Amino acid sequence: MGFCISCGQQHQDGIRFCRFCGNQQPGEQLLARLLQEAEHIHYLRLQAQALAQQQLLQQQQQQQQQQQYSQNQYNQQPRW
Ligand SMILES: [Zn+2]
């Protein structure tokens, strides 16, 4: 069972036109394509999130390295 994309009435799967409002219904190919697009968008979003986390981690690591570096410099100063 599916629902009309126009009027929302329930109808059988596989019909091309809604028997309530006459609107053309998306075919299986179109539905498959939409599903594919949705998965692709989901994947892109996950990738973007992973990238943002990676960048944040790199920034934190760089800050830690800079702190360590300045501490080393302090330790390496000659003592009189
Ligand atoms: Zn309809």
PDB file of the backbone (N, CA, C, O) and the ligand in Angstrom, with CONECT records:
HET     ZN  A 101       1
ATOM      1  N   MET A   1       0.835  -1.206   0.000  1.00  0.00           N
ATOM      2  CA  MET A   1       0.000   0.000   0.000  1.00  0.00           C
ATOM      3  C   MET A   1       0.871   1.258   0.000  1.00  0.00           C
ATOM      4  O   MET A   1       1.919   1.298   0.645  1.00  0.00           O
ATOM      5  N   GLY A   2       0.436   2.255  -0.711  1.00  0.00           N
ATOM      6  CA  GLY A   2       1.158   3.523  -0.732  1.00  0.00           C
ATOM      7  C   GLY A   2       0.193   4.667  -0.501  1.00  0.00           C
ATOM      8  O   GLY A   2      -1.009   4.468  -0.325  1.00  0.00           O
ATOM      9  N   PHE A   3       0.728   5.831  -0.506  1.00  0.00           N
ATOM     10  CA  PHE A   3      -0.102   7.016  -0.324  1.00  0.00           C
ATOM     11  C   PHE A   3       0.105   7.970  -1.494  1.00  0.00           C
ATOM     12  O   PHE A   3       1.213   8.108  -2.012  1.00  0.00           O
ATOM     13  N   CYS A   4      -0.961   8.614  -1.893  1.00  0.00           N
ATOM     14  CA  CYS A   4      -0.869   9.576  -2.976  1.00  0.00           C
ATOM     15  C   CYS A   4       0.030  10.733  -2.560  1.00  0.00           C
ATOM     16  O   CYS A   4      -0.084  11.252  -1.449  1.00  0.00           O
ATOM     17  N   ILE A   5       0.933  11.137  -3.470  1.00  0.00           N
ATOM     18  CA  ILE A   5       1.839  12.245  -3.139  1.00  0.00           C
ATOM     19  C   ILE A   5       1.115  13.566  -3.195  1.00  0.00           C
ATOM     20  O   ILE A   5       1.645  14.583  -2.749  1.00  0.00           O
ATOM     21  N   SER A   6      -0.097  13.571  -3.740  1.00  0.00           N
ATOM     22  CA  SER A   6      -0.823  14.826  -3.888  1.00  0.00           C
ATOM     23  C   SER A   6      -1.903  14.989  -2.826  1.00  0.00           C
ATOM     24  O   SER A   6      -1.937  15.997  -2.120  1.00  0.00           O
ATOM     25  N   CYS A   7      -2.794  13.986  -2.714  1.00  0.00           N
ATOM     26  CA  CYS A   7      -3.928  14.145  -1.798  1.00  0.00           C
ATOM     27  C   CYS A   7      -3.778  13.313  -0.527  1.00  0.00           C
ATOM     28  O   CYS A   7      -4.523  13.520   0.431  1.00  0.00           O
ATOM     29  N   GLY A   8      -2.829  12.376  -0.501  1.00  0.00           N
ATOM     30  CA  GLY A   8      -2.567  11.617   0.709  1.00  0.00           C
ATOM     31  C   GLY A   8      -3.464  10.419   0.900  1.00  0.00           C
ATOM     32  O   GLY A   8      -3.350   9.723   1.909  1.00  0.00           O
ATOM     33  N   GLN A   9      -4.358  10.157  -0.042  1.00  0.00           N
ATOM     34  CA  GLN A   9      -5.226   8.986   0.059  1.00  0.00           C
ATOM     35  C   GLN A   9      -4.412   7.712  -0.140  1.00  0.00           C
ATOM     36  O   GLN A   9      -3.457   7.665  -0.915  1.00  0.00           O
ATOM     37  N   GLN A  10      -4.829   6.683   0.591  1.00  0.00           N
ATOM     38  CA  GLN A  10      -4.124   5.418   0.469  1.00  0.00           C
ATOM     39  C   GLN A  10      -4.557   4.695  -0.810  1.00  0.00           C
ATOM     40  O   GLN A  10      -5.736   4.692  -1.163  1.00  0.00           O
ATOM     41  N   HIS A  11      -3.616   4.102  -1.479  1.00  0.00           N
ATOM     42  CA  HIS A  11      -3.960   3.347  -2.678  1.00  0.00           C
ATOM     43  C   HIS A  11      -3.006   2.170  -2.835  1.00  0.00           C
ATOM     44  O   HIS A  11      -2.027   2.040  -2.100  1.00  0.00           O
ATOM     45  N   GLN A  12      -3.311   1.322  -3.802  1.00  0.00           N
ATOM     46  CA  GLN A  12      -2.500   0.132  -4.003  1.00  0.00           C
ATOM     47  C   GLN A  12      -1.146   0.487  -4.598  1.00  0.00           C
ATOM     48  O   GLN A  12      -1.003   1.509  -5.269  1.00  0.00           O
ATOM     49  N   ASP A  13      -0.170  -0.347  -4.353  1.00  0.00           N
ATOM     50  CA  ASP A  13       1.145  -0.166  -4.963  1.00  0.00           C
ATOM     51  C   ASP A  13       1.063  -0.407  -6.458  1.00  0.00           C
ATOM     52  O   ASP A  13       0.212  -1.160  -6.934  1.00  0.00           O
ATOM     53  N   GLY A  14       1.936   0.225  -7.177  1.00  0.00           N
ATOM     54  CA  GLY A  14       2.078  -0.080  -8.593  1.00  0.00           C
ATOM     55  C   GLY A  14       1.130   0.673  -9.504  1.00  0.00           C
ATOM     56  O   GLY A  14       1.184   0.488 -10.719  1.00  0.00           O
ATOM     57  N   ILE A  15       0.249   1.529  -8.954  1.00  0.00           N
ATOM     58  CA  ILE A  15      -0.637   2.299  -9.830  1.00  0.00           C
ATOM     59  C   ILE A  15       0.104   3.516 -10.338  1.00  0.00           C
ATOM     60  O   ILE A  15       1.037   3.999  -9.696  1.00  0.00           O
ATOM     61  N   ARG A  16      -0.307   4.008 -11.483  1.00  0.00           N
ATOM     62  CA  ARG A  16       0.384   5.155 -12.073  1.00  0.00           C
ATOM     63  C   ARG A  16      -0.337   6.456 -11.748  1.00  0.00           C
ATOM     64  O   ARG A  16       0.270   7.525 -11.712  1.00  0.00           O
ATOM     65  N   PHE A  17      -1.653   6.348 -11.511  1.00  0.00           N
ATOM     66  CA  PHE A  17      -2.408   7.562 -11.211  1.00  0.00           C
ATOM     67  C   PHE A  17      -3.278   7.333  -9.984  1.00  0.00           C
ATOM     68  O   PHE A  17      -3.812   6.241  -9.787  1.00  0.00           O
ATOM     69  N   CYS A  18      -3.417   8.354  -9.172  1.00  0.00           N
ATOM     70  CA  CYS A  18      -4.279   8.270  -8.003  1.00  0.00           C
ATOM     71  C   CYS A  18      -5.726   8.187  -8.462  1.00  0.00           C
ATOM     72  O   CYS A  18      -6.154   8.926  -9.348  1.00  0.00           O
ATOM     73  N   ARG A  19      -6.467   7.283  -7.852  1.00  0.00           N
ATOM     74  CA  ARG A  19      -7.866   7.157  -8.282  1.00  0.00           C
ATOM     75  C   ARG A  19      -8.749   8.153  -7.540  1.00  0.00           C
ATOM     76  O   ARG A  19      -9.947   8.230  -7.813  1.00  0.00           O
ATOM     77  N   PHE A  20      -8.184   8.913  -6.611  1.00  0.00           N
ATOM     78  CA  PHE A  20      -8.964   9.937  -5.908  1.00  0.00           C
ATOM     79  C   PHE A  20      -8.815  11.297  -6.572  1.00  0.00           C
ATOM     80  O   PHE A  20      -9.807  11.985  -6.812  1.00  0.00           O
ATOM     81  N   CYS A  21      -7.586  11.684  -6.867  1.00  0.00           N
ATOM     82  CA  CYS A  21      -7.374  13.015  -7.428  1.00  0.00           C
ATOM     83  C   CYS A  21      -6.800  12.969  -8.834  1.00  0.00           C
ATOM     84  O   CYS A  21      -6.737  14.002  -9.501  1.00  0.00           O
ATOM     85  N   GLY A  22      -6.379  11.797  -9.302  1.00  0.00           N
ATOM     86  CA  GLY A  22      -5.904  11.678 -10.672  1.00  0.00           C
ATOM     87  C   GLY A  22      -4.462  12.069 -10.870  1.00  0.00           C
ATOM     88  O   GLY A  22      -3.974  12.082 -12.000  1.00  0.00           O
ATOM     89  N   ASN A  23      -3.767  12.387  -9.795  1.00  0.00           N
ATOM     90  CA  ASN A  23      -2.375  12.789  -9.936  1.00  0.00           C
ATOM     91  C   ASN A  23      -1.489  11.594 -10.257  1.00  0.00           C
ATOM     92  O   ASN A  23      -1.719  10.484  -9.776  1.00  0.00           O
ATOM     93  N   GLN A  24      -0.481  11.836 -11.070  1.00  0.00           N
ATOM     94  CA  GLN A  24       0.461  10.771 -11.396  1.00  0.00           C
ATOM     95  C   GLN A  24       1.317  10.443 -10.169  1.00  0.00           C
ATOM     96  O   GLN A  24       1.775  11.326  -9.444  1.00  0.00           O
ATOM     97  N   GLN A  25       1.507   9.163  -9.974  1.00  0.00           N
ATOM     98  CA  GLN A  25       2.291   8.709  -8.818  1.00  0.00           C
ATOM     99  C   GLN A  25       3.710   8.361  -9.243  1.00  0.00           C
ATOM    100  O   GLN A  25       3.932   7.929 -10.374  1.00  0.00           O
ATOM    101  N   PRO A  26       4.684   8.549  -8.331  1.00  0.00           N
ATOM    102  CA  PRO A  26       6.061   8.208  -8.679  1.00  0.00           C
ATOM    103  C   PRO A  26       6.202   6.712  -8.926  1.00  0.00           C
ATOM    104  O   PRO A  26       5.698   5.897  -8.152  1.00  0.00           O
ATOM    105  N   GLY A  27       6.880   6.359  -9.992  1.00  0.00           N
ATOM    106  CA  GLY A  27       7.110   4.954 -10.309  1.00  0.00           C
ATOM    107  C   GLY A  27       8.204   4.376  -9.440  1.00  0.00           C
ATOM    108  O   GLY A  27       8.846   5.085  -8.664  1.00  0.00           O
ATOM    109  N   GLU A  28       8.408   3.082  -9.580  1.00  0.00           N
ATOM    110  CA  GLU A  28       9.422   2.418  -8.762  1.00  0.00           C
ATOM    111  C   GLU A  28      10.810   2.954  -9.078  1.00  0.00           C
ATOM    112  O   GLU A  28      11.652   3.076  -8.189  1.00  0.00           O
ATOM    113  N   GLN A  29      11.047   3.276 -10.354  1.00  0.00           N
ATOM    114  CA  GLN A  29      12.355   3.818 -10.730  1.00  0.00           C
ATOM    115  C   GLN A  29      12.621   5.145 -10.041  1.00  0.00           C
ATOM    116  O   GLN A  29      13.707   5.388  -9.514  1.00  0.00           O
ATOM    117  N   LEU A  30      11.601   6.002 -10.057  1.00  0.00           N
ATOM    118  CA  LEU A  30      11.761   7.307  -9.420  1.00  0.00           C
ATOM    119  C   LEU A  30      11.977   7.141  -7.916  1.00  0.00           C
ATOM    120  O   LEU A  30      12.828   7.801  -7.321  1.00  0.00           O
ATOM    121  N   LEU A  31      11.194   6.250  -7.316  1.00  0.00           N
ATOM    122  CA  LEU A  31      11.352   6.019  -5.878  1.00  0.00           C
ATOM    123  C   LEU A  31      12.756   5.511  -5.565  1.00  0.00           C
ATOM    124  O   LEU A  31      13.377   5.924  -4.586  1.00  0.00           O
ATOM    125  N   ALA A  32      13.252   4.594  -6.426  1.00  0.00           N
ATOM    126  CA  ALA A  32      14.598   4.059  -6.218  1.00  0.00           C
ATOM    127  C   ALA A  32      15.624   5.165  -6.334  1.00  0.00           C
ATOM    128  O   ALA A  32      16.591   5.207  -5.574  1.00  0.00           O
ATOM    129  N   ARG A  33      15.411   6.079  -7.303  1.00  0.00           N
ATOM    130  CA  ARG A  33      16.364   7.175  -7.487  1.00  0.00           C
ATOM    131  C   ARG A  33      16.345   8.112  -6.281  1.00  0.00           C
ATOM    132  O   ARG A  33      17.392   8.547  -5.802  1.00  0.00           O
ATOM    133  N   LEU A  34      15.148   8.413  -5.802  1.00  0.00           N
ATOM    134  CA  LEU A  34      15.025   9.290  -4.638  1.00  0.00           C
ATOM    135  C   LEU A  34      15.711   8.671  -3.425  1.00  0.00           C
ATOM    136  O   LEU A  34      16.379   9.352  -2.646  1.00  0.00           O
ATOM    137  N   LEU A  35      15.525   7.349  -3.288  1.00  0.00           N
ATOM    138  CA  LEU A  35      16.150   6.638  -2.175  1.00  0.00           C
ATOM    139  C   LEU A  35      17.669   6.729  -2.279  1.00  0.00           C
ATOM    140  O   LEU A  35      18.371   6.949  -1.292  1.00  0.00           O
ATOM    141  N   GLN A  36      18.151   6.551  -3.506  1.00  0.00           N
ATOM    142  CA  GLN A  36      19.593   6.640  -3.743  1.00  0.00           C
ATOM    143  C   GLN A  36      20.117   8.027  -3.391  1.00  0.00           C
ATOM    144  O   GLN A  36      21.158   8.167  -2.749  1.00  0.00           O
ATOM    145  N   GLU A  37      19.384   9.044  -3.817  1.00  0.00           N
ATOM    146  CA  GLU A  37      19.786  10.423  -3.524  1.00  0.00           C
ATOM    147  C   GLU A  37      19.813  10.665  -2.021  1.00  0.00           C
ATOM    148  O   GLU A  37      20.725  11.306  -1.499  1.00  0.00           O
ATOM    149  N   ALA A  38      18.806  10.148  -1.338  1.00  0.00           N
ATOM    150  CA  ALA A  38      18.738  10.337   0.109  1.00  0.00           C
ATOM    151  C   ALA A  38      19.938   9.687   0.789  1.00  0.00           C
ATOM    152  O   ALA A  38      20.523  10.255   1.711  1.00  0.00           O
ATOM    153  N   GLU A  39      20.297   8.494   0.328  1.00  0.00           N
ATOM    154  CA  GLU A  39      21.454   7.806   0.898  1.00  0.00           C
ATOM    155  C   GLU A  39      22.729   8.578   0.613  1.00  0.00           C
ATOM    156  O   GLU A  39      23.617   8.679   1.460  1.00  0.00           O
ATOM    157  N   HIS A  40      22.804   9.125  -0.601  1.00  0.00           N
ATOM    158  CA  HIS A  40      23.987   9.900  -0.989  1.00  0.00           C
ATOM    159  C   HIS A  40      24.128  11.132  -0.095  1.00  0.00           C
ATOM    160  O   HIS A  40      25.217  11.442   0.386  1.00  0.00           O
ATOM    161  N   ILE A  41      23.015  11.825   0.117  1.00  0.00           N
ATOM    162  CA  ILE A  41      23.036  13.019   0.971  1.00  0.00           C
ATOM    163  C   ILE A  41      23.436  12.636   2.392  1.00  0.00           C
ATOM    164  O   ILE A  41      24.225  13.327   3.037  1.00  0.00           O
ATOM    165  N   HIS A  42      22.880  11.528   2.867  1.00  0.00           N
ATOM    166  CA  HIS A  42      23.217  11.037   4.202  1.00  0.00           C
ATOM    167  C   HIS A  42      24.724  10.774   4.297  1.00  0.00           C
ATOM    168  O   HIS A  42      25.369  11.120   5.287  1.00  0.00           O
ATOM    169  N   TYR A  43      25.262  10.161   3.257  1.00  0.00           N
ATOM    170  CA  TYR A  43      26.687   9.833   3.229  1.00  0.00           C
ATOM    171  C   TYR A  43      27.530  11.108   3.236  1.00  0.00           C
ATOM    172  O   TYR A  43      28.521  11.207   3.959  1.00  0.00           O
ATOM    173  N   LEU A  44      27.118  12.087   2.413  1.00  0.00           N
ATOM    174  CA  LEU A  44      27.854  13.350   2.348  1.00  0.00           C
ATOM    175  C   LEU A  44      27.859  14.041   3.711  1.00  0.00           C
ATOM    176  O   LEU A  44      28.867  14.609   4.130  1.00  0.00           O
ATOM    177  N   ARG A  45      26.722  13.983   4.388  1.00  0.00           N
ATOM    178  CA  ARG A  45      26.603  14.641   5.689  1.00  0.00           C
ATOM    179  C   ARG A  45      27.535  13.973   6.701  1.00  0.00           C
ATOM    180  O   ARG A  45      28.205  14.643   7.488  1.00  0.00           O
ATOM    181  N   LEU A  46      27.562  12.639   6.663  1.00  0.00           N
ATOM    182  CA  LEU A  46      28.449  11.903   7.566  1.00  0.00           C
ATOM    183  C   LEU A  46      29.903  12.279   7.301  1.00  0.00           C
ATOM    184  O   LEU A  46      30.688  12.487   8.226  1.00  0.00           O
ATOM    185  N   GLN A  47      30.242  12.361   6.010  1.00  0.00           N
ATOM    186  CA  GLN A  47      31.602  12.714   5.631  1.00  0.00           C
ATOM    187  C   GLN A  47      31.973  14.099   6.154  1.00  0.00           C
ATOM    188  O   GLN A  47      33.063  14.302   6.690  1.00  0.00           O
ATOM    189  N   ALA A  48      31.049  15.050   5.989  1.00  0.00           N
ATOM    190  CA  ALA A  48      31.308  16.414   6.438  1.00  0.00           C
ATOM    191  C   ALA A  48      31.505  16.451   7.953  1.00  0.00           C
ATOM    192  O   ALA A  48      32.376  17.162   8.456  1.00  0.00           O
ATOM    193  N   GLN A  49      30.696  15.685   8.671  1.00  0.00           N
ATOM    194  CA  GLN A  49      30.826  15.637  10.130  1.00  0.00           C
ATOM    195  C   GLN A  49      32.183  15.062  10.520  1.00  0.00           C
ATOM    196  O   GLN A  49      32.850  15.584  11.413  1.00  0.00           O
ATOM    197  N   ALA A  50      32.591  13.979   9.845  1.00  0.00           N
ATOM    198  CA  ALA A  50      33.865  13.338  10.144  1.00  0.00           C
ATOM    199  C   ALA A  50      35.007  14.303   9.880  1.00  0.00           C
ATOM    200  O   ALA A  50      35.959  14.380  10.657  1.00  0.00           O
ATOM    201  N   LEU A  51      34.908  15.041   8.776  1.00  0.00           N
ATOM    202  CA  LEU A  51      35.939  15.997   8.412  1.00  0.00           C
ATOM    203  C   LEU A  51      36.042  17.097   9.462  1.00  0.00           C
ATOM    204  O   LEU A  51      37.142  17.482   9.859  1.00  0.00           O
ATOM    205  N   ALA A  52      34.905  17.598   9.908  1.00  0.00           N
ATOM    206  CA  ALA A  52      34.898  18.663  10.907  1.00  0.00           C
ATOM    207  C   ALA A  52      35.539  18.175  12.208  1.00  0.00           C
ATOM    208  O   ALA A  52      36.314  18.896  12.836  1.00  0.00           O
ATOM    209  N   GLN A  53      35.209  16.947  12.605  1.00  0.00           N
ATOM    210  CA  GLN A  53      35.800  16.385  13.820  1.00  0.00           C
ATOM    211  C   GLN A  53      37.307  16.236  13.672  1.00  0.00           C
ATOM    212  O   GLN A  53      38.066  16.509  14.602  1.00  0.00           O
ATOM    213  N   GLN A  54      37.732  15.795  12.478  1.00  0.00           N
ATOM    214  CA  GLN A  54      39.153  15.618  12.216  1.00  0.00           C
ATOM    215  C   GLN A  54      39.887  16.958  12.333  1.00  0.00           C
ATOM    216  O   GLN A  54      40.951  17.044  12.946  1.00  0.00           O
ATOM    217  N   GLN A  55      39.308  17.989  11.741  1.00  0.00           N
ATOM    218  CA  GLN A  55      39.928  19.306  11.782  1.00  0.00           C
ATOM    219  C   GLN A  55      40.032  19.807  13.221  1.00  0.00           C
ATOM    220  O   GLN A  55      41.039  20.393  13.619  1.00  0.00           O
ATOM    221  N   LEU A  56      38.982  19.569  13.983  1.00  0.00           N
ATOM    222  CA  LEU A  56      38.988  19.993  15.385  1.00  0.00           C
ATOM    223  C   LEU A  56      40.102  19.279  16.141  1.00  0.00           C
ATOM    224  O   LEU A  56      40.814  19.888  16.940  1.00  0.00           O
ATOM    225  N   LEU A  57      40.246  17.975  15.882  1.00  0.00           N
ATOM    226  CA  LEU A  57      41.272  17.170  16.531  1.00  0.00           C
ATOM    227  C   LEU A  57      42.655  17.681  16.149  1.00  0.00           C
ATOM    228  O   LEU A  57      43.545  17.789  16.993  1.00  0.00           O
ATOM    229  N   GLN A  58      42.824  17.994  14.867  1.00  0.00           N
ATOM    230  CA  GLN A  58      44.117  18.496  14.410  1.00  0.00           C
ATOM    231  C   GLN A  58      44.454  19.819  15.078  1.00  0.00           C
ATOM    232  O   GLN A  58      45.596  20.049  15.477  1.00  0.00           O
ATOM    233  N   GLN A  59      43.464  20.681  15.198  1.00  0.00           N
ATOM    234  CA  GLN A  59      43.693  21.964  15.869  1.00  0.00           C
ATOM    235  C   GLN A  59      44.126  21.743  17.305  1.00  0.00           C
ATOM    236  O   GLN A  59      45.054  22.391  17.789  1.00  0.00           O
ATOM    237  N   GLN A  60      43.449  20.826  17.986  1.00  0.00           N
ATOM    238  CA  GLN A  60      43.801  20.532  19.380  1.00  0.00           C
ATOM    239  C   GLN A  60      45.218  19.989  19.476  1.00  0.00           C
ATOM    240  O   GLN A  60      45.978  20.365  20.368  1.00  0.00           O
ATOM    241  N   GLN A  61      45.569  19.094  18.545  1.00  0.00           N
ATOM    242  CA  GLN A  61      46.912  18.521  18.553  1.00  0.00           C
ATOM    243  C   GLN A  61      47.961  19.595  18.316  1.00  0.00           C
ATOM    244  O   GLN A  61      49.006  19.602  18.965  1.00  0.00           O
ATOM    245  N   GLN A  62      47.682  20.503  17.386  1.00  0.00           N
ATOM    246  CA  GLN A  62      48.619  21.584  17.098  1.00  0.00           C
ATOM    247  C   GLN A  62      48.813  22.465  18.321  1.00  0.00           C
ATOM    248  O   GLN A  62      49.933  22.868  18.635  1.00  0.00           O
ATOM    249  N   GLN A  63      47.733  22.757  18.999  1.00  0.00           N
ATOM    250  CA  GLN A  63      47.835  23.580  20.207  1.00  0.00           C
ATOM    251  C   GLN A  63      48.687  22.886  21.254  1.00  0.00           C
ATOM    252  O   GLN A  63      49.520  23.517  21.904  1.00  0.00           O
ATOM    253  N   GLN A  64      48.473  21.565  21.419  1.00  0.00           N
ATOM    254  CA  GLN A  64      49.261  20.801  22.390  1.00  0.00           C
ATOM    255  C   GLN A  64      50.736  20.822  22.020  1.00  0.00           C
ATOM    256  O   GLN A  64      51.602  20.986  22.879  1.00  0.00           O
ATOM    257  N   GLN A  65      51.012  20.654  20.716  1.00  0.00           N
ATOM    258  CA  GLN A  65      52.397  20.658  20.260  1.00  0.00           C
ATOM    259  C   GLN A  65      53.051  22.006  20.532  1.00  0.00           C
ATOM    260  O   GLN A  65      54.201  22.071  20.966  1.00  0.00           O
ATOM    261  N   GLN A  66      52.315  23.073  20.274  1.00  0.00           N
ATOM    262  CA  GLN A  66      52.865  24.410  20.521  1.00  0.00           C
ATOM    263  C   GLN A  66      53.168  24.588  22.006  1.00  0.00           C
ATOM    264  O   GLN A  66      54.195  25.162  22.369  1.00  0.00           O
ATOM    265  N   GLN A  67      52.284  24.102  22.852  1.00  0.00           N
ATOM    266  CA  GLN A  67      52.505  24.214  24.292  1.00  0.00           C
ATOM    267  C   GLN A  67      53.745  23.438  24.691  1.00  0.00           C
ATOM    268  O   GLN A  67      54.575  23.927  25.458  1.00  0.00           O
ATOM    269  N   GLN A  68      53.873  22.201  24.158  1.00  0.00           N
ATOM    270  CA  GLN A  68      55.038  21.386  24.466  1.00  0.00           C
ATOM    271  C   GLN A  68      56.305  22.071  23.991  1.00  0.00           C
ATOM    272  O   GLN A  68      57.324  22.056  24.682  1.00  0.00           O
ATOM    273  N   TYR A  69      56.240  22.670  22.812  1.00  0.00           N
ATOM    274  CA  TYR A  69      57.402  23.320  22.235  1.00  0.00           C
ATOM    275  C   TYR A  69      57.861  24.482  23.118  1.00  0.00           C
ATOM    276  O   TYR A  69      59.053  24.639  23.381  1.00  0.00           O
ATOM    277  N   SER A  70      56.924  25.275  23.563  1.00  0.00           N
ATOM    278  CA  SER A  70      57.314  26.415  24.384  1.00  0.00           C
ATOM    279  C   SER A  70      57.848  25.947  25.751  1.00  0.00           C
ATOM    280  O   SER A  70      58.723  26.583  26.338  1.00  0.00           O
ATOM    281  N   GLN A  71      57.309  24.835  26.235  1.00  0.00           N
ATOM    282  CA  GLN A  71      57.831  24.286  27.490  1.00  0.00           C
ATOM    283  C   GLN A  71      59.258  23.792  27.308  1.00  0.00           C
ATOM    284  O   GLN A  71      60.110  24.003  28.171  1.00  0.00           O
ATOM    285  N   ASN A  72      59.522  23.120  26.157  1.00  0.00           N
ATOM    286  CA  ASN A  72      60.867  22.638  25.875  1.00  0.00           C
ATOM    287  C   ASN A  72      61.849  23.796  25.793  1.00  0.00           C
ATOM    288  O   ASN A  72      62.957  23.730  26.326  1.00  0.00           O
ATOM    289  N   GLN A  73      61.428  24.849  25.123  1.00  0.00           N
ATOM    290  CA  GLN A  73      62.289  26.021  24.997  1.00  0.00           C
ATOM    291  C   GLN A  73      62.652  26.556  26.380  1.00  0.00           C
ATOM    292  O   GLN A  73      63.790  26.945  26.644  1.00  0.00           O
ATOM    293  N   TYR A  74      61.661  26.563  27.236  1.00  0.00           N
ATOM    294  CA  TYR A  74      61.887  27.082  28.577  1.00  0.00           C
ATOM    295  C   TYR A  74      62.907  26.206  29.305  1.00  0.00           C
ATOM    296  O   TYR A  74      63.787  26.712  30.002  1.00  0.00           O
ATOM    297  N   ASN A  75      62.776  24.861  29.133  1.00  0.00           N
ATOM    298  CA  ASN A  75      63.689  23.942  29.807  1.00  0.00           C
ATOM    299  C   ASN A  75      65.093  24.012  29.246  1.00  0.00           C
ATOM    300  O   ASN A  75      66.067  23.743  29.949  1.00  0.00           O
ATOM    301  N   GLN A  76      65.195  24.377  27.962  1.00  0.00           N
ATOM    302  CA  GLN A  76      66.513  24.358  27.329  1.00  0.00           C
ATOM    303  C   GLN A  76      67.299  25.639  27.586  1.00  0.00           C
ATOM    304  O   GLN A  76      68.457  25.752  27.184  1.00  0.00           O
ATOM    305  N   GLN A  77      66.696  26.567  28.228  1.00  0.00           N
ATOM    306  CA  GLN A  77      67.442  27.803  28.489  1.00  0.00           C
ATOM    307  C   GLN A  77      68.602  27.520  29.452  1.00  0.00           C
ATOM    308  O   GLN A  77      68.437  26.811  30.445  1.00  0.00           O
ATOM    309  N   PRO A  78      69.750  28.071  29.151  1.00  0.00           N
ATOM    310  CA  PRO A  78      70.910  27.811  30.035  1.00  0.00           C
ATOM    311  C   PRO A  78      70.709  28.384  31.424  1.00  0.00           C
ATOM    312  O   PRO A  78      70.140  29.460  31.606  1.00  0.00           O
ATOM    313  N   ARG A  79      71.192  27.636  32.389  1.00  0.00           N
ATOM    314  CA  ARG A  79      71.080  28.111  33.763  1.00  0.00           C
ATOM    315  C   ARG A  79      72.397  28.744  34.180  1.00  0.00           C
ATOM    316  O   ARG A  79      73.444  28.129  33.975  1.00  0.00           O
ATOM    317  N   TRP A  80      72.398  29.845  34.708  1.00  0.00           N
ATOM    318  CA  TRP A  80      73.623  30.550  35.103  1.00  0.00           C
ATOM    319  C   TRP A  80      73.936  30.278  36.559  1.00  0.00           C
ATOM    320  O   TRP A  80      74.930  30.783  37.082  1.00  0.00           O
TER     321      TRP A  80
HETATM  322 ZN    ZN A 101      -4.474  11.584  -4.919  1.00  0.00          ZN2+
END
